[in-house]
Structure formats: structure tokens, C-alpha cells
């Protein structure tokens, strides 16, 4: 009954410009709307210095003769970028909506799901949000309030996620009612997110390896607090991880060194049985048994370390703290690509050296593929954030040094 404002209604500001004055830590922006039937609504935003959390309240005054009922709803709308980039420039980070509920926890609501079936769910103590790489915008309903979460797609290109009150707010004649919500719109800084309602820290999405990635980020941030440079923090964290896995890496490199030492004898066996694979395999197995070498001994220690390296990759990819963070010289933003391609070229060179000092596969085609891999990875890494490439370069250099030292020790002991 009567007119009510919605998200398309025009509100008027009391002043043409608002700014936090020096020494002022809190600013209210009041917008007003008036109906033709005695209804007056003030929309009040409260901003705080150095804070991305915004308080929103509606003050609904009923100057009419009859009681009125109203519902609060809040929503966010965004369009999917027309060009999502290509396989080189598009990072594998999530872009879309998410919701959180105590029952089902953190759930992604991709744009494709919105097209297939609109979201409609009753939730208490939850929130709704839109995510992109380093940033999140989230509507945070009052605690204990039960809300209806919903999604919508307008014109097939505009995607909406929001919530609305399930119970109406009654406004008697001559009274004023208050309806409140909060909006977080800012970077996914973990220190800030941990001060928000439960689950907001999950918007920093490490995927299935969160249980490994979260401690790695804590350690990275701890190192950064001590040295004040994210680039050096990445390098020191890489060193610590290499030290942690030193026994496993040593076992792997020792196995590789033994295999490398046997390479001439293996080539001789292949030349002896070029057309009889069964006899060749029997001779190879006899050689491994005599020399006490496991051809797969170099793989298992590496496989065990892979989840940690992948988790650290996601830590560096998801950390907004690296955005616009300088390292040294020309690297003034660890979240953007190296403008002069120095790090990607170093990464390719170190990867090529690793290929040369590793045992060569018997198949000539496999050898060519291994030699081509550094070139392919260099092309990929040209477009990667320099913080990620820095980690990979440091990892490769440490691996080369360790492999060289262990190979030299094994070969010296064999003489």
C-alpha cells in the first residue's frame, strides 16, 4: 500500500560533497527520499577512516495515518567481463558470487549457475558476496537475523546476488523504524577479513589445499613483518621450505645421480637389444638390481613435495598484500608481470639447467619434449605475476645447487 523506494529510486544528498576532515575518523552520508503519502526514508552510510566496512541504515518515518510494513533488501550487481583474456593472461582465480551459511559453509555461486537456476534459500548468520581476484564486496546481515538469499540475472548479462528480510518491519503512524545492514567493499586482506563475520576469511580461496596454504601464508606474513619486503619474504620462505624437505630432495637427487652414472651402460643395453624389448627390459632390471638402484626412487620424494609447492603457488596468487608491493630495482609491483621479462628468462634458464643435469629419458622424442619444456614455461611465465616467478626462480636455483652438490658427492664416492 502506498509508494516505497527501491534500488532504482532517486535519493537526494544533503550536501554536494563529503570528505573526512583532518582528525575525523567517522563520516555519515545521509540521503533522503519522500513519498506522496507521508512516507519519508533516510538512507545513511557511515564510513570510518582506514576501514572498508560501511554501516548502512534506513530510517523509515511514517507520517501517514495508517501503519505500514516494509522489508529491507540489499544486493550487488555486476556484469561478466566480455573478454576473459586468453590462456596466457587469464589467472585461474574465481570471479563470481559466493554465499556463507553455518550449515553449508562457503559456497560458490558461479554466473552459469545463476543462469541455470536462481538461488533461493533461508539463512541465519550468513552473508552474500561478489568476488574477483584481490577484492570482495559482501553484504553482512545483522547477527541472528534470518534472511532470504537470492540471485537474479537481468538481460542475460547482469548478475545479482543479495538478501532480503523474511519478516516485515511494522511502522506505526508517527513512528520511525530503523533497518540496518553492513557492507564490506575492499581488498581481501586477511587481517581485516578475520575481524568480520565467520567465513569471510575464506574469500581468500586456496582451494582444496587450504590446510597447507593457510600456515604457509602465516609464515610468509611473519617473515614479512621482520624484514618489511615481500620479495625477500618469498625468497626466505622458499629457502625454509627447501630446508624442510632437504632429506626428501636429497634422496631424490641421489637416485637421479645414480641413474645418471648408469646412463652409458643403459645405452649399451639398448644398443644390444634394439628389436627385443623383453630382453632389453630384463637386462635393465638386472642392472638396477646389481647396482641397487630404484629407477622410480627419484620420483616419490618429489611427488610428496608437490602439494606444498602448489599450495604456496596459490598463496602467492591470492595474496592482495603483494599488489603494488615493490621488491627491488625495476620490480615495483609483485602482483604484475615483470616489465622487462628478466625473471621469466631466468626461470627458463634455470629450468633448462635442471633438465641438462637430470637423467635423460631413453626415448629421443621424450628428450626433445624435456628440452622444449623450459621454452614453453618461459612463455607462460612472461604473463605471470612477478612474485610467483620470483618464487619459481628461487626454487629452481636452490634445487640446482642441491642437485649439483649431491650428484658431485655420489660421483666422487663411486670413483
C-alpha positions in Angstrom: 0.0 0.0 0.0 1.4 3.4 -0.9 4.7 4.0 -2.6 8.0 2.6 -1.4 11.5 3.3 -2.6 13.6 0.6 -4.3 17.1 0.3 -5.7 16.1 2.4 -8.7 14.7 5.3 -6.6 16.4 8.7 -6.6 17.7 9.8 -3.2 18.9 13.3 -2.6 22.1 14.2 -0.7 22.1 17.0 1.9 25.5 18.2 0.6 27.2 18.1 -2.8 30.5 16.8 -1.3 31.5 14.7 1.6 35.1 14.2 3.0 36.7 13.1 6.2 38.2 16.1 7.8 41.7 16.1 9.4 41.4 14.4 12.8 37.9 13.0 11.9 37.6 9.2 12.0 33.9 8.8 11.2 31.7 10.3 8.4 28.0 10.0 7.9 26.4 10.5 4.5 22.7 11.0 4.7 20.5 10.6 1.6 16.7 11.3 1.6 13.6 10.2 -0.2 10.0 11.3 0.3 6.8 9.7 -0.9 3.4 11.3 -1.7 1.6 9.6 1.2 3.6 10.8 4.2 6.4 8.3 4.0 10.0 9.6 4.5 13.1 7.4 4.1 16.6 8.4 5.0 19.5 6.2 3.8 22.5 6.7 6.0 26.0 5.4 5.1 28.7 5.5 7.9 32.3 5.5 6.8 35.4 5.1 9.0 38.9 6.1 8.3 41.2 3.2 7.2 38.2 0.8 7.1 36.4 -0.8 4.3 33.4 -1.8 6.4 30.4 0.5 5.8 27.4 0.7 8.0 24.0 1.2 6.3 20.8 2.1 8.0 17.4 3.1 6.7 15.3 5.4 8.9 11.7 5.0 7.8 9.3 7.6 9.2 5.6 7.1 8.7 3.9 10.5 8.7 0.7 9.0 7.3 -2.5 7.8 9.1 -2.1 4.1 8.6 0.5 1.6 9.8 3.0 0.4 7.2 5.1 -2.7 6.7 8.4 -2.7 5.0 11.2 -5.2 4.1 14.9 -4.5 3.8 16.7 -6.0 0.8 20.3 -5.4 -0.3 22.0 -6.7 -3.4 25.0 -6.4 -5.7 25.1 -6.4 -9.5 27.9 -6.9 -11.8 28.5 -7.9 -15.4 30.8 -10.7 -16.6 33.7 -9.2 -18.5 33.1 -9.5 -22.2 36.7 -10.7 -22.8 38.1 -13.1 -20.2 41.6 -13.0 -21.7 43.5 -16.0 -23.1 45.3 -19.0 -21.7 48.4 -16.9 -21.1 46.9 -13.8 -19.4 43.9 -15.2 -17.5 44.8 -16.3 -14.0 42.9 -19.2 -12.5 41.1 -17.1 -9.9 37.4 -17.2 -9.2 35.1 -14.4 -10.5 31.5 -14.6 -9.3 29.2 -14.8 -6.3 29.6 -16.6 -3.0 27.4 -17.2 0.0 28.1 -18.4 3.5 25.8 -20.2 5.9 26.6 -22.0 9.2 25.2 -25.2 7.7 26.8 -25.4 4.3 29.7 -23.0 5.0 31.4 -21.4 2.0 29.7 -21.9 -1.4 30.5 -20.5 -4.8 27.5 -19.4 -7.0 29.0 -19.1 -10.5 27.3 -17.0 -13.1 26.5 -20.1 -15.0 24.6 -21.5 -12.0 22.6 -18.3 -11.8 21.5 -18.7 -15.4 20.5 -22.3 -14.8 18.6 -21.9 -11.6 18.1 -18.8 -9.4 19.3 -19.1 -5.8 16.6 -19.1 -3.2 17.4 -20.0 0.4 16.7 -19.0 4.0 19.8 -18.5 6.1 20.6 -17.1 9.6 24.1 -15.8 10.5 25.3 -15.8 6.9 26.4 -13.4 4.2 26.4 -12.9 0.4 29.3 -11.5 -1.7 30.8 -10.9 -5.1 34.4 -11.8 -5.6 37.2 -11.0 -8.1 40.9 -11.6 -7.8 42.0 -9.4 -5.0 38.8 -7.8 -3.9 35.4 -8.7 -2.3 32.1 -6.9 -1.8 29.9 -8.6 0.8 26.5 -7.7 2.4 26.6 -8.7 6.1 23.1 -9.1 7.6 22.6 -8.4 11.4 23.5 -11.4 13.5 20.8 -13.8 14.3 18.6 -12.3 11.6 17.1 -14.8 9.3 17.3 -13.7 5.7 16.3 -14.9 2.2 19.3 -15.3 0.0 18.6 -14.9 -3.7 20.2 -14.4 -7.1 18.9 -13.0 -10.4 20.1 -12.5 -14.0 18.9 -9.4 -15.8 19.1 -9.2 -19.6 21.2 -12.3 -19.6 24.4 -10.3 -18.8 23.9 -8.6 -15.4 24.2 -10.9 -12.4 22.7 -10.1 -9.0 23.3 -11.6 -5.6 21.5 -10.3 -2.5 19.4 -11.0 0.6 16.1 -9.7 1.9 14.2 -9.7 5.2 11.9 -12.6 5.7 9.8 -10.8 8.4 8.4 -7.3 7.8 9.2 -4.3 9.9 6.0 -2.5 11.1 6.0 1.2 11.2 3.1 2.7 13.1 1.7 6.2 12.3 4.0 8.9 13.6 6.8 6.5 14.4 10.3 5.9 12.8 11.7 2.4 12.2 15.4 1.6 11.6 16.6 -1.2 9.3 20.3 -1.9 9.3 23.0 -3.8 7.3 26.7 -3.7 6.7 28.8 -3.7 3.5 32.4 -4.7 3.2 33.9 -3.5 0.0 37.6 -3.8 -0.2 40.7 -5.9 -0.6 41.0 -9.5 0.7 43.5 -8.6 3.4 43.4 -11.5 5.8 44.0 -9.3 8.9 40.8 -7.3 8.1 38.8 -10.3 7.0 39.4 -12.1 10.3 37.7 -9.3 12.1 34.5 -9.8 10.1 31.7 -12.4 10.5 32.6 -16.1 10.3 33.7 -17.3 6.9 34.8 -14.0 5.4 38.4 -15.2 5.6 37.5 -18.0 3.2 37.1 -15.5 0.4 40.9 -15.8 0.1 40.4 -19.0 -1.8 43.3 -21.5 -1.6 41.1 -24.4 -2.8 41.5 -27.9 -1.6 45.0 -27.2 -0.2 43.8 -24.6 2.3 45.1 -26.7 5.2 48.6 -26.3 3.8 48.3 -22.9 2.3 47.0 -21.1 5.4 50.1 -22.0 7.5 52.3 -21.0 4.6 50.7 -17.6 4.4 51.1 -17.2 8.2 54.8 -17.9 7.9 55.2 -15.6 4.9 53.5 -12.8 6.7 55.6 -13.5 9.8 58.8 -13.2 7.8 57.5 -10.0 6.1 56.9 -8.4 9.5 60.5 -9.0 10.3 62.1 -7.7 7.1 59.5 -5.4 5.6 59.8 -6.6 1.9 57.5 -9.2 0.3 60.1 -10.2 -2.3 62.7 -11.1 0.2 60.0 -12.8 2.3 59.1 -15.0 -0.7 62.8 -15.9 -1.1 63.3 -16.7 2.6 60.1 -18.8 2.7 61.3 -20.8 -0.3 64.7 -21.4 1.5 62.8 -22.6 4.6 60.7 -25.0 2.6 63.8 -26.4 0.8 65.4 -26.9 4.2 62.3 -28.7 5.5 62.3 -31.1 2.5 66.0 -31.4 2.3 66.1 -35.1 3.2 63.4 -36.0 0.6 65.1 -33.9 -2.0 68.5 -35.4 -1.2 67.1 -38.9 -1.6 65.6 -37.9 -5.0 68.8 -36.3 -6.2 70.9 -39.3 -5.1 68.7 -41.6 -7.0 69.0 -39.3 -10.1 72.7 -39.2 -9.7 73.0 -43.0 -9.6 70.8 -43.2 -12.7 72.9 -40.6 -14.4 76.0 -42.7 -13.6 74.4 -45.8 -15.2 73.4 -43.9 -18.4 76.3 -45.2 -20.6 75.6 -48.9 -19.5 71.9 -48.4 -20.1 72.6 -47.0 -23.6 74.8 -50.1 -24.3 71.9 -52.4 -23.3 69.5 -50.6 -25.7 72.0 -50.9 -28.5 72.4 -54.6 -27.8 68.7 -55.4 -27.9 67.2 -52.8 -30.4 64.4 -55.1 -31.5 63.8 -57.2 -28.4 62.1 -55.1 -25.8 61.5 -58.0 -23.4 65.2 -58.9 -23.3 66.1 -55.2 -23.0 63.8 -54.8 -20.0 65.2 -57.9 -18.4 68.8 -56.7 -18.8 67.8 -53.3 -17.4 66.1 -54.8 -14.3 69.2 -56.9 -13.8 71.4 -53.8 -14.0 69.2 -52.0 -11.4 69.3 -55.0 -9.1 73.1 -55.4 -9.3 73.7 -51.7 -8.8 70.9 -51.4 -6.1 69.2 -48.6 -8.0 65.5 -47.9 -8.0 64.5 -46.2 -11.3 61.5 -44.7 -9.5 63.5 -43.6 -6.5 63.8 -40.0 -7.7 60.0 -39.6 -8.2 58.4 -40.4 -4.9 60.2 -37.7 -2.8 59.3 -35.1 -5.5 55.6 -36.2 -5.6 55.4 -35.8 -1.8 56.5 -32.2 -2.1 54.2 -31.2 -4.9 51.1 -30.3 -2.7 53.3 -27.9 -0.7 54.6 -26.2 -3.9 51.1 -26.0 -5.3 49.8 -24.5 -2.0 52.5 -21.9 -2.0 51.6 -21.1 -5.6 48.0 -20.3 -4.5 49.2 -18.3 -1.5 51.2 -16.0 -3.8 48.5 -15.9 -6.4 45.7 -14.9 -3.9 47.6 -12.6 -1.6 46.5 -9.0 -2.2 49.3 -7.9 0.0 51.6 -8.4 -3.0 49.5 -6.0 -5.0 51.7 -2.9 -5.7 54.3 -4.2 -3.3 57.8 -3.4 -4.5 60.8 -5.8 -4.4 63.9 -4.2 -5.8 65.2 -2.3 -8.9 62.6 -2.5 -11.7 60.2 -4.8 -9.8 57.9 -2.3 -8.2 54.7 -4.5 -8.2 54.9 -8.2 -7.3 51.4 -8.8 -8.5 52.1 -7.7 -12.1 54.3 -9.2 -14.7 58.0 -8.4 -15.0 58.0 -5.4 -17.5 61.5 -6.4 -18.8 61.0 -10.2 -18.8 64.1 -10.7 -16.7 62.6 -13.1 -14.2 60.8 -15.3 -16.8 64.1 -15.6 -18.7 65.9 -16.5 -15.5 63.2 -19.1 -14.8 63.6 -20.6 -18.2 67.4 -20.7 -18.0 67.3 -22.4 -14.6 64.7 -24.9 -15.7 66.9 -25.7 -18.8 69.9 -26.3 -16.5 67.9 -28.6 -14.4 66.9 -30.6 -17.5 70.6 -30.9 -18.5 71.8 -32.2 -15.1 68.9 -34.7 -14.7 68.9 -38.2 -16.2 67.9 -38.2 -19.8 64.9 -40.3 -20.9 65.7 -43.2 -23.3 63.2 -42.1 -25.9 64.6 -39.4 -28.3 61.1 -37.9 -28.6 60.9 -37.6 -24.8 64.3 -35.9 -24.7 63.1 -33.3 -27.2 60.0 -32.7 -25.2 62.0 -32.2 -22.0 64.3 -29.7 -23.7 61.3 -27.8 -25.1 59.6 -27.6 -21.7 61.8 -24.7 -20.4 60.9 -22.6 -23.5 57.2 -23.3 -23.1 57.2 -22.4 -19.4 59.1 -19.2 -20.1 56.3 -18.1 -22.5 53.7 -18.9 -19.8 55.6 -17.1 -17.1 56.1 -13.9 -19.1 52.5 -13.1 -18.2 52.5 -14.4 -14.6 52.8 -12.0 -11.5 56.4 -11.4 -10.8 56.0 -12.6 -7.2 55.1 -16.0 -8.5 58.0 -16.1 -10.9 60.4 -14.9 -8.2 59.4 -17.9 -6.1 59.9 -20.2 -9.0 63.3 -18.8 -9.8 64.4 -19.1 -6.2 63.1 -22.7 -6.1 65.0 -23.6 -9.2 68.3 -22.1 -8.1 68.2 -23.8 -4.8 67.3 -27.1 -6.5 70.2 -26.8 -9.0 72.6 -26.1 -6.1 71.4 -29.0 -4.1 71.3 -31.4 -7.1 74.8 -30.3 -8.2 76.3 -30.9 -4.8 74.6 -34.3 -4.3 75.5 -35.5 -7.8 79.1 -34.5 -7.3 79.2 -36.3 -4.0 77.7 -39.5 -5.5 80.1 -39.5 -8.4 83.1 -38.8 -6.2 82.1 -41.7 -4.0 81.8 -44.0 -7.0 85.5 -43.4 -8.0 
